[in-house]
Amino acid sequence: MVVIEDEETIAGAVAARLESEGFAVETAGDGPGGVELCRRLRPDLVVLDLMLPGLDGVEVCRRIQSEREVPVLMLTALDSETDLLIGLGVGADDYMTKPFSPRELVARIRALLRRAERTAAPERDLLHAGVLKLDLDARRAFVEGAEVHLTPIEFELVRRLATRPGVVYTREQLMADVWGYDEALGARTVDSHVGALRRKLGAGLVRTVHGVGYALEAAPR
């Protein structure tokens, strides 16, 4: 596992906690060093700070995902929806805002690793829901025949919704099914990814049921 964080105190604390949980951890203190470390080690997961010297976390995420698909948990001191959506859009699977609970950090990392294991052997199948087609084997998405690039977590989210079009899933159900943990603390993670899906697939495809959750429309308005 690789931790890319320029604040030595945070990097050291995160590495120490993960090592106490049995993970092998290497750290980098800037963007270019993080890209090179990931290229050399090919880690199972990357914990990535958004604000880094040399290259920011968004560019680091873009570069490491372009070379090899790997789960990324982004850390940010910012709470800006724009910054978070940019990070998610280039391949980050989840994010946590500083300060964060070390226990929750470990829980989210374990959940991301479990999800990566589940999707390592893709299903040989196609899933249709109105204008949406998902190639589960190749992990590709199409809307009205045109391919749409989705990040790994976006694909898992829309796949879950598409298995039962019209059925409303709560945020808690989606957190458990897609991310692998059931704490309500991740509700904004679901909302952010749904926002990204709407921009990519069309605003009418994912319906919000206020106070409940989300559903996929088989025939979007």
C-alpha positions in Angstrom: 0.0 0.0 0.0 1.2 3.5 -0.8 0.4 6.7 1.2 1.1 10.0 -0.6 0.9 12.8 1.9 3.2 15.9 2.3 2.4 16.4 6.0 4.9 14.2 7.7 2.9 13.9 10.9 -0.2 12.7 9.1 1.7 10.4 6.8 3.5 8.8 9.7 0.4 8.4 11.7 -1.5 6.8 8.8 1.4 4.5 7.9 1.8 3.4 11.6 -1.9 2.7 11.9 -2.1 0.7 8.7 1.1 -1.2 9.6 -0.5 -2.1 13.0 -3.4 -3.6 11.0 -1.0 -5.8 9.0 -0.5 -3.8 5.9 2.9 -3.2 4.2 3.1 0.6 3.7 5.4 2.9 1.8 5.1 6.7 1.8 5.9 9.6 -0.5 5.8 13.3 0.4 5.1 14.9 -3.0 3.3 14.3 -6.3 6.1 13.2 -8.5 7.5 10.9 -5.8 4.1 9.3 -5.4 3.7 8.6 -9.1 7.1 7.0 -9.2 6.5 5.0 -6.1 3.2 3.6 -7.5 4.9 2.8 -10.7 7.6 0.9 -8.9 5.6 -0.9 -6.2 2.3 -1.5 -8.0 0.3 -1.2 -4.8 -3.0 -2.8 -4.0 -4.4 0.6 -2.8 -3.3 4.2 -2.7 -4.1 6.7 0.1 -3.7 10.1 -1.7 -3.7 13.7 -0.3 -5.5 16.2 -2.6 -3.0 19.0 -1.9 0.6 18.0 -2.8 3.7 19.8 -3.9 5.0 19.1 -7.4 1.8 17.6 -8.7 -1.6 17.9 -7.0 -3.6 14.8 -6.0 -5.9 15.1 -9.0 -3.0 14.9 -11.4 -1.3 12.1 -9.4 -4.5 10.1 -9.5 -4.9 10.7 -13.2 -1.4 9.4 -13.9 -1.4 6.4 -11.7 -4.9 5.3 -13.0 -3.8 5.8 -16.6 -1.0 3.3 -16.1 -2.8 0.7 -13.9 -6.3 0.6 -12.3 -5.9 0.7 -8.5 -8.3 1.7 -5.7 -7.6 5.2 -4.5 -8.8 6.8 -1.2 -8.4 10.6 -1.4 -7.7 12.7 1.7 -8.6 16.4 1.6 -8.6 19.3 4.0 -11.1 21.0 1.6 -14.8 20.4 1.7 -15.5 21.9 -1.8 -17.9 19.9 -3.9 -16.0 20.9 -7.0 -12.6 19.7 -5.7 -14.2 16.4 -4.6 -16.0 15.8 -7.8 -12.8 16.4 -9.8 -10.9 13.9 -7.7 -13.7 11.3 -8.1 -13.9 12.0 -11.8 -10.2 11.0 -12.4 -10.5 7.7 -10.7 -10.6 8.1 -6.9 -13.0 5.6 -5.3 -13.7 7.3 -2.1 -12.6 10.3 0.0 -12.3 11.5 3.6 -12.1 15.0 4.8 -9.5 15.9 7.4 -9.5 15.5 10.3 -10.7 11.9 10.1 -11.0 8.9 12.4 -8.2 6.3 12.0 -10.7 3.6 12.7 -12.9 4.8 9.8 -9.9 5.1 7.5 -9.0 1.5 8.1 -12.7 0.4 7.6 -12.9 2.2 4.3 -9.6 0.8 3.1 -10.7 -2.7 3.9 -14.0 -2.2 2.1 -12.2 -0.9 -1.0 -9.9 -3.9 -1.0 -12.8 -6.3 -0.7 -14.6 -4.6 -3.6 -11.5 -4.8 -5.7 -11.3 -8.5 -5.0 -14.9 -9.0 -5.9 -14.5 -7.3 -9.3 -11.1 -8.8 -10.2 -12.9 -11.6 -12.2 -15.6 -9.8 -14.1 -18.9 -11.5 -14.9 -19.5 -12.6 -18.5 -22.8 -10.9 -19.1 -24.6 -7.8 -20.5 -27.1 -5.8 -18.4 -29.7 -3.6 -20.1 -31.8 -0.9 -18.5 -33.6 1.3 -21.1 -31.0 3.4 -23.0 -28.2 2.0 -20.7 -26.2 -1.1 -21.6 -23.5 -2.4 -19.3 -20.9 -4.9 -20.6 -20.1 -6.6 -17.3 -17.3 -8.7 -18.8 -15.4 -5.7 -20.3 -16.7 -3.3 -17.6 -17.9 -0.8 -20.3 -21.0 1.4 -20.2 -23.0 2.6 -23.2 -25.9 5.1 -23.5 -27.9 4.8 -26.7 -25.0 2.9 -28.2 -22.3 5.6 -27.3 -19.7 4.5 -24.9 -19.3 6.5 -21.7 -16.2 6.3 -19.6 -16.9 5.5 -16.0 -14.5 5.1 -13.1 -14.5 1.7 -11.4 -16.6 2.8 -8.5 -19.1 4.6 -10.8 -19.5 1.4 -12.8 -20.2 -0.6 -9.7 -22.7 2.0 -8.5 -24.7 2.1 -11.8 -24.5 -1.7 -12.1 -26.1 -2.1 -8.6 -28.9 0.4 -9.6 -29.4 -1.3 -13.0 -29.9 -4.7 -11.5 -33.4 -3.6 -10.5 -34.5 -0.5 -12.5 -37.1 1.6 -10.7 -36.3 0.2 -7.3 -35.2 2.8 -4.7 -32.0 2.1 -2.9 -31.1 4.0 0.3 -27.7 5.6 0.7 -27.0 3.0 3.4 -27.8 0.1 1.1 -25.6 1.5 -1.6 -22.7 2.1 0.8 -23.0 -1.5 1.9 -23.4 -3.0 -1.5 -20.9 -0.9 -3.5 -18.3 0.3 -1.0 -18.7 -2.6 1.4 -19.4 -0.8 4.6 -22.7 0.3 6.2 -21.8 3.4 8.2 -24.0 6.5 7.4 -20.8 8.7 7.4 -20.4 7.9 3.7 -23.7 9.5 2.6 -21.9 12.4 0.8 -19.7 9.9 -1.0 -22.8 8.3 -2.6 -24.3 11.8 -3.4 -21.0 12.9 -5.1 -20.8 9.7 -7.2 -24.5 10.0 -8.2 -23.8 13.6 -9.4 -20.9 12.3 -11.5 -23.1 9.6 -13.0 -25.7 12.2 -14.0 -23.2 14.3 -15.8 -21.9 11.3 -17.7 -25.1 9.3 -18.4 -27.7 12.0 -18.5 -29.5 13.9 -15.8 -32.8 11.9 -16.1 -31.3 8.4 -15.7 -30.8 8.4 -11.9 -33.9 9.6 -9.9 -33.6 11.1 -6.5 -36.3 10.0 -4.0 -36.0 12.7 -1.4 -35.5 11.4 2.1 -34.9 7.9 0.9 -32.2 7.4 -1.8 -31.8 6.8 -5.5 -33.3 4.7 -8.3 -32.3 4.0 -11.9 -35.0 4.9 -14.5 -35.3 2.3 -17.3 -36.9 5.0 -19.5 -35.4 8.4 -18.4 -37.5 11.5 -19.1 
